[in-house]
């Protein structure tokens, strides 16, 4: 799938402890080289949408709440922003759950506008996004850059009942004779209502079972899996961030200098199958 100068990244951790289970920073790893998992700042695209719906649930909305998915126009300064759905397909009145399942841009922008972009940013930051985020309408569609490690780690509260964990590479250091020189404790911070985390997980299971992440099931992955695809403008970045009860992992593909990966590149076509593998 990935050839030429395209590259990719995989990052995985334990959602209960934050222990890092896998880091693949690129096709070729060089000692002291650029680690995309920790240092690349890329637009997450629709992989950011779960934070919109997490903020909405925190504001009192339900997965069954209805939202209009017809074309939307948003005043931004002196111009009009008209985000389109993928392939210009619209669905009329749909539930929040179905809007996330279908990765409906228009519906998601309307939800974000209703609760306020600052509420969306607060939800993302509570879960672990630390990159600077600007309260503009496009934040709903993942227009602000984040690092893979923070994006993947910020899905952990969805997986573990609403608790943020701090990623860690080293748990202890011992002397040759076994004397303990240093150890780190698991850092766990409640950041979401447990019911909200459960409902987001149910919504993201729908993405895998019936929506844009269906290729996960098509490739034979069984058991409970939840997650979200992500595709940025022009297909410059493709993502899948997903989790089981014991692992949360993200896959990203793209060019270091952003440009279109291929015609019709999407998270569902490229990143999700790699995640399934």
C-alpha positions in Angstrom: 0.0 0.0 0.0 2.7 2.4 1.0 5.5 3.0 -1.6 7.9 5.6 -2.8 8.4 8.4 -0.3 5.2 7.7 1.6 5.6 6.7 5.1 3.6 5.5 8.1 3.4 5.3 11.9 2.0 2.9 14.4 1.6 3.6 18.1 -0.1 1.4 20.7 -0.6 1.5 24.5 -2.4 -0.3 27.3 -5.5 1.9 28.1 -5.5 0.7 31.7 -1.9 1.7 32.6 -0.6 3.9 29.8 2.3 1.4 29.2 3.5 1.7 25.6 3.2 -1.6 23.7 4.5 -0.6 20.3 6.1 2.3 18.5 6.8 2.2 14.8 7.9 5.7 13.8 8.3 5.1 10.0 9.2 2.6 7.3 12.9 2.8 8.3 14.0 3.6 11.8 17.3 5.3 12.4 18.9 5.8 15.8 18.4 9.4 16.8 16.1 10.0 13.8 12.8 11.7 13.6 10.1 9.8 15.5 6.8 10.5 13.9 4.8 9.0 16.7 6.1 11.5 19.2 7.1 14.5 17.1 5.0 14.7 13.9 2.1 17.1 14.1 -0.6 16.2 11.6 -4.2 17.0 11.1 -6.3 14.1 12.5 -9.3 14.7 10.2 -12.3 12.8 11.2 -10.4 10.9 13.9 -11.0 14.0 16.0 -14.8 13.7 15.7 -15.2 11.6 18.9 -14.3 14.6 21.0 -17.1 16.6 19.4 -19.6 13.9 20.4 -17.9 13.5 23.9 -18.4 17.2 24.5 -22.0 16.9 23.3 -22.7 14.1 25.7 -21.1 16.0 28.5 -23.5 18.9 27.6 -26.5 16.7 28.1 -27.2 15.4 24.5 -27.7 11.7 23.8 -26.5 9.4 21.0 -30.1 9.3 19.9 -30.4 13.1 19.6 -31.3 14.1 16.0 -29.2 16.5 13.9 -29.6 17.8 10.4 -27.0 16.4 7.9 -28.0 18.5 4.9 -25.4 20.9 3.5 -24.2 23.6 5.9 -22.9 27.1 5.6 -20.8 28.8 8.3 -19.9 32.4 8.5 -16.1 32.7 9.2 -15.1 36.3 9.3 -16.2 37.8 5.9 -16.3 34.5 4.1 -18.6 31.5 4.1 -17.3 28.1 4.9 -19.2 25.2 3.3 -17.8 21.9 4.4 -19.0 19.0 2.3 -19.7 15.4 3.2 -17.6 12.6 1.6 -18.8 12.2 -2.1 -21.4 14.9 -1.4 -23.7 12.3 0.1 -26.2 13.8 2.7 -28.6 12.0 5.0 -31.2 14.5 6.3 -32.2 14.1 9.9 -30.0 11.5 11.6 -29.0 10.6 15.2 -25.6 11.6 16.7 -24.7 7.9 16.7 -25.4 7.5 13.0 -23.6 10.8 12.2 -20.4 9.5 13.8 -20.9 6.0 12.2 -21.1 7.7 8.7 -18.5 10.3 9.6 -21.0 13.0 8.4 -19.2 16.3 8.2 -22.2 18.6 8.0 -23.9 17.0 11.0 -20.7 17.1 13.1 -20.2 20.8 12.3 -23.7 21.5 13.4 -23.2 19.6 16.7 -19.9 21.5 17.3 -21.6 24.8 16.6 -24.5 24.0 18.9 -22.2 23.2 21.9 -19.4 25.6 21.0 -15.9 25.0 19.7 -14.4 25.8 23.1 -16.4 22.9 24.7 -15.0 20.6 22.0 -11.5 21.8 22.7 -12.0 21.3 26.4 -13.2 17.7 25.9 -10.1 16.9 23.7 -7.7 18.5 26.2 -9.3 16.7 29.2 -8.7 13.4 27.3 -5.0 14.2 26.6 -4.7 16.4 23.6 -1.9 18.9 24.5 -1.2 20.5 21.1 -2.6 24.0 20.7 -6.1 24.1 19.4 -8.0 27.1 18.0 -11.7 27.6 18.5 -12.7 27.8 14.9 -15.5 25.9 13.1 -13.1 23.7 11.3 -11.9 22.2 14.6 -14.9 19.9 14.4 -13.4 18.1 11.4 -9.9 17.8 12.8 -8.2 20.7 11.1 -5.7 21.4 13.9 -2.4 19.4 14.0 -1.8 16.9 16.8 0.9 14.3 17.5 0.0 10.6 17.0 1.0 9.8 20.6 -1.5 12.3 22.1 -4.3 11.4 19.7 -4.0 7.7 20.5 -3.6 8.2 24.2 -6.7 10.5 24.2 -8.8 7.6 23.1 -7.9 5.6 26.2 -10.6 7.3 28.4 -13.2 6.0 26.0 -11.8 2.5 26.5 -11.4 2.4 30.2 -14.4 4.2 31.7 -13.3 7.8 31.4 -9.8 7.7 32.9 -6.8 9.5 31.3 -3.5 7.6 31.5 -0.1 9.0 30.9 1.9 7.1 28.3 5.1 5.6 29.7 8.0 3.7 28.1 9.9 2.7 31.3 8.3 1.3 34.4 11.5 0.6 36.5 15.3 0.7 36.4 17.3 -1.8 38.3 21.1 -2.2 39.1 22.8 -5.4 37.9 22.3 -7.0 41.3 18.5 -6.3 41.1 18.5 -3.3 43.4 15.6 -0.9 42.4 17.1 2.4 41.3 13.9 4.1 40.0 10.3 3.2 39.3 7.2 5.0 37.9 3.7 4.8 39.1 0.7 4.5 36.7 -0.8 8.0 36.4 -4.6 7.8 36.1 -6.9 10.8 36.1 -10.7 10.6 35.8 -11.7 13.0 33.0 -15.0 11.7 31.6 -18.3 10.5 33.1 -18.1 6.7 32.9 -21.5 6.5 31.2 -20.4 9.0 28.5 -17.3 6.9 27.9 -19.5 3.8 27.5 -21.8 5.5 25.0 -18.9 6.9 22.9 -17.5 3.3 22.8 -20.9 2.0 21.6 -20.9 4.7 18.9 -17.4 3.8 17.9 -18.2 0.1 17.8 -20.9 1.1 15.3 -18.2 2.7 13.1 -16.3 -0.6 13.0 -19.4 -2.9 12.6 -21.3 -0.8 10.1 -19.5 2.4 9.2 -16.3 3.8 7.8 -14.2 1.3 9.8 -16.1 -1.8 8.4 -12.9 -3.1 6.8 -11.7 -4.1 10.3 -14.5 -6.7 10.3 -14.0 -7.6 6.6 -10.4 -8.6 7.5 -11.6 -11.1 10.1 -11.0 -9.2 13.3 -13.5 -10.5 15.9 -14.4 -9.5 19.4 -15.2 -6.0 20.8 -13.5 -3.3 18.7 -14.2 0.4 18.6 -12.5 3.1 16.6 -12.6 5.9 14.1 -11.2 6.5 10.6 -9.7 9.9 9.7 -9.0 11.4 6.3 -7.8 15.0 5.8 -8.4 17.4 2.8 -7.0 16.1 -0.5 -6.2 12.7 1.2 -2.9 14.0 2.6 -3.3 12.1 5.9 -5.2 8.9 6.6 -5.8 7.4 10.1 -7.4 4.7 12.1 -7.4 4.9 15.8 -9.1 2.0 17.5 -9.2 0.0 20.7 -10.1 -3.3 22.3 -10.6 -3.7 26.1 -6.8 -4.2 26.5 -5.2 -2.1 23.7 -5.6 1.2 22.0 -3.6 1.8 18.8 -3.4 4.2 15.9 -2.1 3.9 12.4 -1.2 6.9 10.2 0.0 7.1 6.6 1.1 10.1 4.6 4.1 12.1 3.3 6.4 14.1 5.6 5.8 17.1 3.4 2.0 16.8 3.1 0.5 16.0 -0.3 -2.1 13.6 -1.7 -1.3 10.0 -0.9 -3.3 8.6 -3.8 -6.6 9.0 -5.6 -9.4 8.3 -3.2 -7.1 7.7 -0.2 -9.0 7.3 3.0 -8.6 6.0 6.5 -11.0 3.2 5.8 -9.2 2.1 2.7 -5.6 2.3 3.9 -5.2 2.8 7.7 -8.0 0.6 8.9 -6.7 -2.5 7.1 -3.2 -1.9 8.4 -4.6 -1.6 11.9 -6.5 -4.9 11.4 -3.2 -6.6 10.4 
